Amino acid sequence: MLRILKLATSFSKESDPADGDLSSESKTKTNPSDDDERRLASGHSPTLTPQRSVSASMNNDNVTSANENDSSRESVSIKGGRTNSAPEVPLLPDGNIDFDALYEDPNENELLVESQGSVVKHLISQVKIGMDLTKVVLPTFILERRSLLEMYADCFAHPDVFLKAAELETPRDRMVQIVRWYLSSFHASRKSAVAKKPYNPILGEVFQCWWNLENDSDQPGSAEINKDGPIPWCNNNQLVFIAEQVSHHPPISAFYAEHPCKKVSLCAHVWTKSKFLGLSIGVHNIGCGTVRLLDRKEEYISSFPNGYGRSILTVPWIELGGSTSIKCPQTGYYCNIEFLTKPFYGGKKHRISGEIFAPKDKKPFLTITGEWNGSMEAKWTEGSTESFVDTRRLPIIKKRVRRIEEQSENESRKIWKEVTLGLKYNNVDQATNAKIYIEQKQRDEAQARKEKNETWEPRFFYEEDGAWHYKNPLEKRMNVQITRPPTSSS
């Protein structure tokens, strides 16, 4: 749950823009251009001005999806910083830049840290081993072209695997299926061979998307629009997802997903703590995710592995590490999982080992080994072995997102579109200027609230006893009560 976990892929957390802390990039970068200064003064974010070049065609679809290979867009060329040639920028029929296409383009620019060595060395000179990186901003060039909230959505890249547990008859089979989905959920967030971090969401930022599922359209009520759900234009046979940045102190993201026809939901929250470890950065993921199978009145509560950004001076790469668990209080089934970090000498990357236990048993009935971004094998108590899941062969079902032109001002893709444009074409200065604008706006809004003695209130989630919950979940709308036993042993 975790894309949640994907969180792990974000190998360090940016400082809170509302803190007013200076980053290494803001201390060393050149001033914005005169045009950018005028745009900032007038309340507009700085933009890249493309040079027209090629042809045009049209796309009237109001939804974007990486399932669709849309070549019917006008394009322009833009100076891309380090590149000699001018790559083409997609345009909409009205001549504006098609930012949706930039987000849907799966290709990441592999701008190596080695080429920005002076910036990284300057950053490292300001930190000490074990130092909390919450208030240290990493340079713009290591950012990935999406918000952390969108990254969490990618843990549902296999919605069929996620929803299948609701169809299984025994609690044992359901636990095994939940573990299968959990272990297959981490790999889809990695779009780049080089480790990059997603945008640090601003307070109140929202991301929403959905997935269309095949072969289920004949379910009763599946075509009905779910007006009371998280995304009121989706129907009951779509898996929908909504995430919100609910806090900056500490930085907490909350997200919720549901499929009404299957009567399955998930609610999760994640708080990250980052530390400098010398040649790597560690991210401790605090929080949990809960899958609810409403027909079974069962919950599956999971924790998340830690993330590590290794080799930060050369070619950074991500690995997951630490102990996690998945427990079902209602049935007593549970699973313990170890994400194994690579030894300094020898050994393999991305290894996992897991054990699934029946209620009150001391020995597992199923043992799982392999790689979380590759093939995993299951060994049953009676000695038989089989493939548990192979993430390289699982088909990815792409999420669908409303076009930016229809999004609210606080939705992720709209907030970060200018930064995304700069990063896509290696124009680091332009991306940095746009990022600084977003951060300054966040500071200004925080200061205004402080002067008015106002407290920020999340729109979609509320906090109770240290956990964050969606305000109008499926179980509430369906009047389903799920109770937990007073104690649950593992």
N, C-alpha and C positions, 0 to 999 in steps of 0.2 A: 503495500500500500504505500507501495509506495512509490509511487512516483514520487510519492512522498519521499521516498527514499531517494528519489532522484535527487533529492535534495542533496543527497550525497554527491551527486555530480557537480553541485555548485561548490567548487573547492574552496571558496571563501566568501564571507559575507561582506558586502560593502558597508561603509559607515552609514548611519542614519542621516539622511540629508537634513533633517530638522535640527541636528546637533550643531550645524555650522562649523564642523571640523574641516580643516584644510587637508586635501589629499595631495599625494605626491604629484599627480598630474596637474592639479589646479595651481600648484606652486611653481611648476616648471614650464607649463605650456605657454605659448604666445597668446596675446590678446585676441579676442574675436575681431573679425573684420568690421569695417565701419557699417556695412549693411547689417551684419549680425547685431551690432550694438543698437542700431536703430530699431531692429525687430524686437530685441529684448526690451527696449524702452517702451515700445508700443504694446507690449504684452504678447508678442508672437514668438514662437520658437524659431531659431535659425534654421534655414533650409538650404539644401543643396540645389544649385541652379543647373539643370542638365542642358547639354547642347543637343539640339534635335539632330537626328540622323535618319532613321529608317522609316519603314512603312507602317500602315495602320490597318487594324481590323477591329472587330467588336466582340464583347462578351457582356451579355446583359444579366447573367446569373448574379443573384444577390447573396450567394453563399460561396465561400471558398473551401476547397478541399484538395489535399494533395493527391487524392485519388484521380483528380482530373488533370490531365496534361493539357493545359490551355495555352495554345500557341497563337490564339487569335487576339493578340494585343499589339498595339503600336509600341514602338520602343524608341529610346533616345540613347545617346552615348554620354558618358560622364567621365571626367578625369578621376582616375582611381588612385591618386596618391602615389603608390610605388610602382604601379603598372605603366608600361609604355603605351599599350594600346588602350582604346577607350571602349570599355564594355558597354553593352546596350542595356538601357533601363526601360522596363515595360511601361507603357502608357495606357490610360483609359481612353475611350472614344472622345471624351471631352478635352483631351490633351494633358490632363493631370497625371502625375505618377501613380502607377498601380502598386501601392504599398502591399496589398494582399499578396501579390505575386512574389514580392521579396520575402515575405514570411513563409510562403509555401515552397520556395526553392530549397530543396534539401541540401544543396552544396554549400559547405562552409569554407571560407577562405582560410587556408592553413598558414596564417601569419605567425612565424615561429618567434618564441621569446628571444632566441639568439639575436634576431635582427633588431630587438629593442633592448639590448643588454644594458645600456646606460640608465634607462628608466627603471628597470628591475633592480639594478644595483643600488640606485638611489633609494628605492623603496625599502630594500632589505637593510640598508644602513640605518634606518629609523626604527627597526623592530628588534626585539630580543627573543631568544628561544623561550617558548612557553607563553609569550605575550598574547593577550586577547586581541583579536583582529577586528572586533566589532566596529571600532572607530578608525580603521585604516582602509582607505579606498584603493582598490587595485586599479592599475591603468586600464584605460578604455579598450585598448587593442586586444585584451584577453576576454572580452565579453562575447557571449553567444547571442545570436539574433532572436531572442525571445525572453520573456519574463519568467521568473521562477514559478509563477502561478501557472503559466502555460506548460512548463516542464512537468508539473505535477499531473496534469491531464494525461500525459503520455504513458502513465502507468496503466492506463486502460486501452492501450494499443491492441490488446487481445480481448475485447469485450465478450466474445463467445466463451473464452476460458473463464472469465470472471463470473459470468451468469450461469454456467453449467451446474454449479454446486446446488442451485435451487431445484434442479431436476432429479437429483440423486436420492435414493430411498433410505440409505442407512447413514447414521451420524459418522461412522468410520469413513465411508466414501466421500461424504461432504467435507470432512476435515482434510482428506488427501487432496481433494480438488481445490480447496482454498489455498493450501500450501503450494500446489502446482501454479496457481495464478500468481501468488505472492512472489515466487522465485522467478517467474517469467516477466515480471512487471518492471524490472530495473533496466534492462538492456535498451529498451526503445527510446529512452531519453537521450542517448548518445548519438549526436548527429555528426560529430567531428572526430577524426582520429587523434587530434590534439585536444587536450583538456581545456575547456573554456567554461566560464561561469555565466549563468543567466543574469538578466537584469534584476537588481534588488528591488522588489515591488515597493511602491510608495504607499503610504497609509491611505486606505480606502480604495486602492486599485482592485479591479474585478476582472476575472477572465471566465468566459463561459463558452461551452462548445457541446457538441452532441455527436453520436455515432448512429448510423443506420445499420440495422441488422438484417441479414438475409433469412429467408425461409420461416419467418415468424409472422408474416402479415395476416395469416388466417386466424390469429388468436382473437377471441372476443374482445371488443373494445379497443383493439390495437390502433385503429385509425383515428380514434377520438383525440382531439387536442387536449393536452393536459394543462388547462388554464391556471390551475393552482400550483403547478410545479415550478421548479427553479427557472425554467425557460418556457414561458407561456405560449410560444408558437410551436413547440415540439409535441409529438403525439405519444401515446402510451407505450408504443413499441420501440421507442428510441432510448438509448442510454444517454442521459444528460448529466452535465458536470458544471459546477460553479465553484469558483475559488475567490477568496477575498483576503486582502492583507488587513488583519484586524488589529495589529499592534506594531509599534516600532520600538518600544522599550518594555520587554525585549521584542526583537523582530519575530512576529508570529504570523504564519499563514494558516488559514483554515479552508478546507474544501469539502464538497459534498457531491455525491453521485447517486442516481437512482434509475431504476427501470420498473415502471409501474406494472406492466404485464407480468413480469417475472417476480414482482414483489420482493425486489432486492435493493438495498441501499448501502451506502458507505459514508461515514463521516470521519474526518481526520483533522488533526492540527499538528503543526511542526514548528518548533523553535530551535534555531541553530546557534551554536557557540563555536567560534573559529579560533584556532591557535596556530602560531607560527612554530614550526618544528625544525627549522634549519634549512634543509633543502626541500622541504615539503610543507604543506599546510593541512591541518586536520580540522574536520568539521564534525562536531558532536550533535546528533539529531535528537532532540528531546520532544516527546509527544507520543501519540498513538493514533491508530486507525481502527475503526470498528465496522465490520461488515455485518449487516443484519439480513437474515433470511426470514421474512415475515410469515410465510406459510408454516415454517418450522418453529418459529419463535425462538430462534437461535442467534447468538452473537459470536463473532470471531474477532478477538481483540489482539492487535499486533503492535509490536514496537519496530523501530527502524535501525538499520546499520549506520555506522559512521562512514564518512567519506574522507578520502585523502587525495590531495593533489601532489603527485610526486614529480621529481626532476624539474622544479620550477625554473631553473636557470637554462635549461636546454629545450627539450621537447616534453612538455608536461603531459602526464597521463593520470587517469583516475582509477582508484581502486576502492573497494568497500571493505570494511573491517568491523569486527565486534560481534557480540552475541545478541540475538533477537529471539523473540518467541511469538507464538500464535496460540491463543487459548480460547476454548469455548466453555464458558461457565455453566451453561445449561446441560451439556452432555459430559463434560469432564475430559474430553479429548484435548490433547495439547501437542505442540511441536516446538522443539528447540533447534535453532539454526546458528551455525557459526560461519561468518564471512572471514575467510582466512587471508591475511595480508601476505604478500610475497616476502620470503626471507631475504636478508641482505645478500647472501650468497646462495645461488642456485634456487630451486623451487619454481613453481608456476604462478602465474597471475590469476586473479579472479576466481579462486577456488572457494567452494562452499561444502559444508557437511551438515546434514540435518537428520533428526530423529523424530518420528511421530509415535506417540504413546496413547494407549487406551486408558480409560479412567482407572486411576490408582495403580496402574502397572509400573514396574520399575525398569522393565526392559522394553525397548521400542519394537513395534511390530513392522516398522518400515524405516529403512536407512537410506538416505539420499546423498550422493556425492557427485561432484562435477564442477562446472563453471557457470556462474550466474549469467554470463553473456554468451553461453554456448550450449553444450550438451550436458545433461544431468541424467544419472542412472539411479534406479530404485532397486533395492534389495529387500525382499520380504523375509519374514522370520523363518519361513519354511525352506529358504535357500534359493528360491527363484529370483532371477534378475530381469529387468526390463528397462526400456527407455522411459524416463520419467517425463522429461520435456526437453526439446531441443529448440532453443530460441532462434537459431539460424534458419529453421524450417517453418516456424510459425508465421502464417500470413499476418501482416499488420493491416488493420482496418483504420484508415485515416479519419481523424476527427474532422468535423465540419464546423466552420466558424462564420458568423455574420460578417459581411463585408465592412471594412473600416468606415466607409461613408455612412453606414447605418448604426454604428456603435455609439455608445455614450462617451462622454469626455473622459470618464475614469476607467475605461476598459483598456486592458494591457496593450493591445496592438496599436490602438490610437495614441496612447500616451507615448510609446517608445518608437513610433514610426520613423522619425527623423534620425534617431540613433541607429536604427536598423538600416536605413538607407546608407548612412556613412560607413557603417561596418561592412556592408555588402560589397562596397567598392573601395575598401581599404583607405577611405578618407578619414583617418583617425582624428584629425583636428576638427573636422565638421561633426563627427560623432561625439567628440568630447564637448564641443560647444552646446550641442543639443542636450546632452546629458546634464551639463551644468545648469542649463535653463530649467530643466525639470526639477533638479535638486533645489535651486533657488526658489522656485515657485512653492515647493514643499515647505521650505523654511518660512517663507512669507505667510503661508496659510497657518502654520503652527504658531507663529508670533501673533497673528490676528486672533486666534482662539485664546491664546494666553491673555491678551489684553482685554478680551471680552469675558474672561473667566469661564470659557466654554470647554466642555469635555467631548472628545471625539466619541461617537457612537457608531459601531459597525452596522451596516444595513441588513446583512443576511445571517449573521451569526451572533450568538451571545455566549458569555463565559459563565461557568458555574463550577465551583470547586476545582479550579485550575484547568478545566477542560473546556473546549469550545464546541458548541453544538449548532447545527442548522436550525433556524427558527421555525420552519414549517416542514418537517421531514415527512416522508411517505407514511411511516408508521402512525404519525399523528393524524394525517388526513384520512387514513384507513381505519383509525381507531383500534390499532393493534397494540396490546400491552405485552412487553417482554420483560420478564422478571429474572433476577439473578438470585441464586441460592446465597444464603448468608456467608458461606465460605466455599472456596473451590480449591482443591488440592492439585498439585502438579507433580 
